[in-house]
Amino acid sequence: MLFVVHALDHDDAVGRRLENYAAHKSYLAACGMKTVVSGPLLADDGETMIGSLFIVEADSRDEVVAFNRADPFARANVWKEVQIHAFNKRVDNR
């Protein structure tokens, strides 16, 4: 099943995000979660990172919650709010 993780940063999180970026990328590469797509959410200026978006494949929501909690960004208190929802992909026009 697919899940969307939508995470918004604390207003003062840019420094913590940058400090933990290498650890975050290493975690995503090694954690074993099947990531369909992921990347930072950007402010209207198209440059400032304000959050993260993941679409992942997992057997359960609990698995995705555990994946998210173990992320270095979560441990560094980068994210102010995280929402996790099951996702039903209907269109893929690639």
N, C-alpha and C positions, 0 to 999 in steps of 0.2 A: 504494500500500500504506500502511496505517496503522502508526504506531509510537508506543509509549509511552516517554516520558522521565520517569524517577522520580529526583529529585535530593534528597538530604538535606543540610542545612546543617551546617557546623562548629558546635560548641557555642557559639562566641563570634562568630557571623556576623551577628547581628541588626543591629549597627551598620553593617557593610559592605553588608548587604542594603539598608538604608534609604538609605545614601549613594549607592547605584548604581541605585535603583529607577527614577528617571526615564530614565536611559540604557537600562536593561533594557526598559522599556515602548517607548521609541523604536525600539530594535533590533527588537523583535517586530513592530512596525508596519511597518517598512521592509525587513526582511530577505528577504521574498519566500517564506518558508516558509508552506505552507498549514496553519494552525493550526486544528484542530477545536475544541479546548478547552484552556485553560491557567489556572493559578492557583496560589496558594501552598498548601502543606500546613500544617496547623495542629496545635499541641500540644493536649493534652486540655483545656486551658482555653478552647479555641475562639477564641483571639485571637493567641497567639504564633506567628509564622511560623517553621517549622522545615525548610522545603524547598519544592520546586516540582514540579508535575506538568503535563506537556504530552501531548496526543494530537495528532500531526501527520500529514499526508499527504505522502509523499515517494517517489521512485523507488527509493531504496536506503538501507540503514542508514548507509553512508558519508556520504551527504548529511545525515542527521540528526546524526551525530557532528560534522561540520563546523559545522552550525548551532549545536549546543550549545557547542562550543569557542569560537565567536566571540561568544557571549553575554557582555555586560558582567558578569554575575554569575560566570561562569566565570573571566574575566580578573581579577576582584576576589577570587578565592578564597573565594567564599561557600559553594560546595558542597563537602562532604567526600566524598560518594559519588554517582556518577551511573550509573544503569542504563538501557540503551536496549534495547527489545525490540520485535519485530514484534508486531502486534496484529490479531486477527481479531474484529471487532465482530459479535456474533451477535444481540444484543437492543438495541433502542432504543425504549422505551415512551413517548416524548414524545408 
